[in-house]
């Protein structure tokens, strides 16, 4: 689905025909149906937010693993910085930690 939408966006005028759109939806009927019926929403977002915060707090002190030095920008990041960001399919967002800090 994402690949076909990206292809349409990258074509000359960034559009797709009605037939292409119909095919795209029918090829992804389950996802399309859920999206159109508002079934992709996190129903109790506040509870979800609290659960994410609890996991975030629980694992914050974990120092296992290594910095991803194969990604140059990540190799420069202070390993003591900790953040999380979530965006649901319907646009509900949450973020926490030191995500605004820069090197």
Residue pairs with C-beta under 8 A, 6 or more apart in sequence:
1 24
1 27
1 28
1 31
4 24
5 24
8 14
8 15
8 16
8 20
16 24
25 32
26 32
33 39
34 40
35 89
38 90
40 88
40 89
40 90
41 88
41 89
41 90
41 92
42 48
42 88
42 90
42 92
45 88
45 92
49 94
52 84
52 86
52 94
52 96
53 96
56 82
56 84
56 96
56 97
60 82
63 79
67 74
67 75
67 77
67 79
68 74
68 75
69 75
76 103
77 103
78 101
78 103
81 97
81 98
81 101
82 97
82 98
83 95
83 96
83 97
83 98
83 99
84 94
84 95
84 96
84 97
84 99
85 93
85 94
85 95
85 99
86 93
86 94
86 95
87 93
